[in-house]
Amino acid sequence: MANAAAGLLQGGRAPRFDPETILAKGVRKAGSGDLGDGQAQVREGLAVWLEAIAKEGHLSPMGRLAIPDLAASWLASRLRLIDYMRANPAVKDVPLARPVVVVGFPRTGTTLLHHLLSLGADTRAPLMWELQEPAPPPAGAPDKRIAAAKRRVKTMLAVRPDLPRMHPLDAEAPEECVHALQQTLATFHLGAYAPVPSYFAWLLEQDLSPAYAYLRLVLQALAYGQPERRWVLKAPAHLFALDALLTVFPDACVVHIHRDPARAAASGCSLTAAIRTLTTEPSDPKALGEEWLYAWGEGLKRALAVREAMGPERFCDVRYDELLRDPAGTVRRVFAYFGDEAPPNTDEAVASWMAANPADRHGRHRYTLEEYGLRVDAVHQRFADYMQRFDLAPEAAPAG
């Protein structure tokens, strides 16, 4: 129904995927035209992604309508932040000491650990609405950012009401850094909307430090004028860019979660397929399985190379089964690994959060590896060295 309506709105005319037209729309929305430092990469990334998604993305009528608007909205958010920074230069002096950064394959417990590590009074995670629109409104203007983020969530749920079974969607809850990194047009997360192999290849050749420098500005803007607290961040996409992340955040404490890659692949493919139904035509699920293996295999390879160069003291390893078995103990161990004390009420806070957020509160997420053309033994063979290095046992397939 949504695609039919989108088709009628387009009246047979495909929306323009011209980067200059979309940038001009973002400028009109923001009332400003300065993209700030790193704008050459933003402009190139916008052009490469738009071309890739138009030619390779198999967009549905709804996707052809939504993608240009999404890109314009990301650019407008960036433009407003740069304008705010220009008016408030002291923002760049806000310290961001020793952020904790959670990484790992999608569907490995990164969201859970992100929430638990941010429960203390001295830690805090960025919220969805903050990341999507980090610049506050002009003085005296109403702040509509939370309401806008809630409308975006409501729209997604109107099309895919089952999404919360796979990933929590709450405009006022902690979220992934990718909501800010989208505003750089240089993040591997943009592959979630549609297959874009040529954009992926372009990203692999990029120095992503400018994108992470922008993420730093976002966090500084959010912390400006607030009591100093330690940031807890997360995004599976950080695996592809740990070198850039650690260049911009040289004292970051990285927590790497590990899980049987066959289970991560099955669940990750299912989530990606669900997200892509918002923007793409139905496609061969086996192609998605092959895409997952290649992309996240590349992400892991790059992350492990950075780890070897940096040394083990920068990275705390956590297994998914350990996190589920003893979540409070895992939180304490992570803080201790980096020489810190966990909040004094960790056990009570974790138990309270877990009780209020059971894994199946939105229903069961059902999926199989085979529907994406993958076999458990083949995935295990592909990641055999990884499983051995981090002592990962094969998990039983999900029931149903």
N, C-alpha and C positions, 0 to 999 in steps of 0.2 A: 504493500500500500504506500509506504514512504517513497519507494522508487517510482511508482506510478505518478505520485504527486510531484516529485522532483522533475520527472520527464515533462509533465504538463507545464510546470513553471518555466522550464527551459524553452518550451515551444519549438522544439526541433533545433534550437541553436545551442551549440556546445559553448559553455563558459570559456573565456579566454584564460589560457595558462601562461600568459606573457608576464615575465618577472617584473618588468617596469610598470605595467598596469597594476599588478598586485601591490608592488611597493608604493605606488602612488595612492592606492586605496588605504594602505596602512598609515601613510603620512596624513591623509585627510582625517582618519580616525583619531590620530594622536595630536594633530595640530603642531607637529614638529617633524623635521626631516633629517636629524643627525643620528646616525646609527652607532656612533661612538667608535672606540678602538676595535679593531678586528672586522671593520665593515666590509673589507674586500672579500673575506671569507664568507660573510653573510650573503653578499650579493652573488658570489659564485655558487654557494651552496643552494640558494634559492633557485637559480637558473638550472643547475644540474638536477635537483630534486623534482622540479616541475616538469622538466623534459622527461625524466625517467618515469614519473608516475603517470604522465599522460600517455607514454608509448608502451610502457611495460606493466602498468598497474592494473589493467583490466577493470577500470573504474565503472561502477554502476551509475545510473542517473543521479542518485543521491550523492555518490562520491564526487561526480563532476561538479555538482553544485557546492559541496561542502569544502573540498580541498582548497580552492582559491580563497574562500572566506577564512579558513583556518590559518593559512599562511599570512593573510593580511592582518589577522588578529594577533598572531605572534609578533609580527613586525611592529604593530602599533604598541604592544606591551613593551617591547624593547625601546622604541622611540620615547615613550613616556618615561621610562626609567632613566635613560640618558639625559633627558631634559631635567628630571628631578635631581640627578647627580650634579649637573651643571649649576643648578641653583643652590645646591647644598654640598659644596666640595668637601666638607668635613666627613662626609659619609665614607670616603675612601680611607680614612684613618681609623675606622672601627676595627678593633682586633678580632681575629677569628682563630683563637688559639686551639690547636690540637683537635680538630674535628674528628669524630668517629665516622667512618664511611663503610657501610655494609655493601658487599658485592657478592656475586655468585650467579649461577645460571638462574633464569626465571623459574619460578615455582619450586624454590628450594628452601623456603622459610625466610627469605630476606625481609619480606613485609612484617612478619611476626617479630623478628629480632629487632628490626628498626623501631617498632612501637615500644618494645620492652626496654630497650636501651635509653629511650627518651622519656621514661616515666619519672625520673628523678627531678628534684627541684632545681638542680644546677645544670640540667641538660634540656635541650629542646630540639624538636624536629620541625622543619618547615611544613606548613599546611598547604593543601591543594590550592586554595584561593590565593594564598600569598605568592606561591610560585607562578601561578598563571598571570597575576597582575601585581608585581612587587612594588610599583610606585604608588604612593598614596595620592588621593585626589588633591587638586589645588585647595589652598586654605579657604574655608567657608563653603566648599562644595560638598554635597552628600557623598558618603563613601558607599558605592554600590558594588564593590568587588565581591563580597560574599554572595550577594543575591545573584550576580552574574554567574559565578561558579556553580551555584545551585541549579540555575537554569540549564547550564551545560550538562550537568549530571542528569537532570530530569529528562532532557532530550535523548541522551544515550539510553537511558532505561526505558524510555517509551518504545524504542526500536528493539533493544535487547534486554528485556527485564531479567534475564538469567545471568547477566554479567556479575552481580554480587556473589554468585556461587563460586566464581573463579577468582575474582579480585575485588576487595572492598572499594566502594565508590562513595566517598563522603567529602564534600567540599570543605569541611572544617576539620578534617583529620590529617595526620601526617601523610605525606606523599613523596613520590620519587623526584629526584632532581631533574628528570627529563622534562617535566612541565616547564622548567625554566630553560633548559638546554634547547628546547624546540625553538626558542626565540633567537638562537644562533644559527639555525638552519644547518648545523653541523653536528648531528648526533645520530647514532645508529638506531635510536628509537624510532626514527621516521619510517623505518621499514615495517613498523607494526601496522601502518595504515594500508599498505599494499606492497606487493613485491616490487623492488626497485634495484635490480642487480647492478645497473651502471652507476647509480648513486652510491651503493655500497662499495663498489670498486674505487670510486673517487674518494670516499671517506678514508679508506685504508691507506691512501697516499698522503693524507693531510696531517699537519701538525695541529692538534686540537687544543693547544694551549690557549689560543684566543677565546675559544668557546668556554673553557673552564675559568678564564679570567672574567668572563661575563657572569658565570655562575657565582664567582666570588663577590662581584658587585651586587648581585641580587641578595645574597646573604647579608652583606654589609648594610644594604638599604633596609632590610627587615629588622636588623639588630640596632639600627641607629636610634639613639635616644632611649634604648631599653636597658634594663639591668643585664650585665654580661653573663651569658650562659654558654655552655659548650654545645656546638651543633652536632646533631646526629643525622647523618645523611644516608641515602641509599639509592642505588639503581643498578640493575644487572648490566645496563649499557656501559657502566664504568669499566667493566672488564676490558673493553676494547681500547680504553684510553687511560690506563693507570699511569702511564708515563706523563701525560699532560696533567692529570689530576695531581700527581705528586710534585710536579713542577710548580703549579700554582698554589697548592696547599702542602708545602714541604714538610710540615710536622703532622700531617694527617695520620690517624691510626686506622688501618684498614682491617676490617673483619671479613674474612672470606668463608662463605658457607658452602658446604659440599654435600651432594646427594647423589644417589644412583642416577647416572645420566639418562638411563632408559626411562625412569619415572619422570625426571625433569623434562625430557623431550616430549613424552606423551601429553603431559599436562600443559606444557608450554605451547605445543602445536594447537591444542584445543582452545587455549585462550587467544592465541593469535588469530585462529580461524574465526572466533566469535567477534573479535574487534574488526576484522576485515569485512565482515558482513555489513558493517555500517557504511562502507565505502566502495566495495568491489563486487563484481559479478561472481557467482559460484564458480569455483575452480577445482582442479584436480587436487585432492588432499595429499596425494603422494608427492606432488611437487613441493608442497609445504614441508613435508618430512625431510626431503632432500635439502631444502633451503635451511631448515633448522640445524641439521648436522653440519653443513658447511659453515654457516654463519657463527654458530656458537663454538664450533671447533676452532675457528679462527680467533674468536674472542678469548678463549681459554689459552691458546698458544701465545697470544700477545701478552696476556696477563702473567703467565708463568715466566715469560722472558723478563718482564719487568721485575718480578719477584726475585729471580736469580741475580739480577744486577743490583738490587737494593739491599738484599739481606733479610733474614727471617724475622728480625726484631720488629720490623715495620708491619708484619702481617700476623694476625691471630686467626687460626683455623678453627672452624666449628663444624661439626657434622650435624646434619638435619635430624638424625635419630637422637642425638644427644640433646639438641634443643627441645625436642618434643618430650623427651623423658624427664628432663630437669631444667625447665626454662629459667627459674630463678638462679640456680647454680651456674647456668651458662652465662647469665648476665654478670654475675660476680666474677667468673673466670675471665671474661673479656676485659673488664675494668682492671683486674689484677695483672693481666698480661702486659698492659701498658703502664703499670706502676701506679695505678689509681685505686681508690677505695670505691666500692659500689655504694649507692645511697643507703643510709641506715635502715630504711624501711623496704628494702628490695623484695623480700619474701612476701610481705603483705601486699605491696603494690602490684607485683606480678600475679599473685593469686587472684586478686580482685579483677585485674584486667582480663585474665584468662577466663574467669567465670562469666564475665560480662560479654565476652566475645568468643563463644565456642566456634570451632571450625566449621560446623555444619548449620549455623544459625540461619543461613539463607537457602538451605537445601544442599543436596549432594551434587558434586561436580563429577559427572560420569564421562569417561573417555577411555580409549584403548590406543596402544602404540600402533597396532596393525592397521587401523583405519587411515594412518598416514604413511602406509607403505614401508614401515620399519619393523625390524625384528629385534627382540631383546638381545639375542646373541650377537647380532651385527653391531648394535650400539655399544655393547660391552667391549667388543673387540676394538671398535674405533677409539674408545676411551680407556683401554686396558691400562696404560701407564698411569693415567690420572687416577683410576680407581685404586691401583696398587699404592701409589704415592700417598693417598689420603685415607687408605684403609676403608674403602667403601664396599659394603656388602650389597649384593643384589636385593632389591625390595620385591615383595610379592606384588603381583598385578592388582590394581583396584578391583573390588567386587562390583559386578553389575555393569 
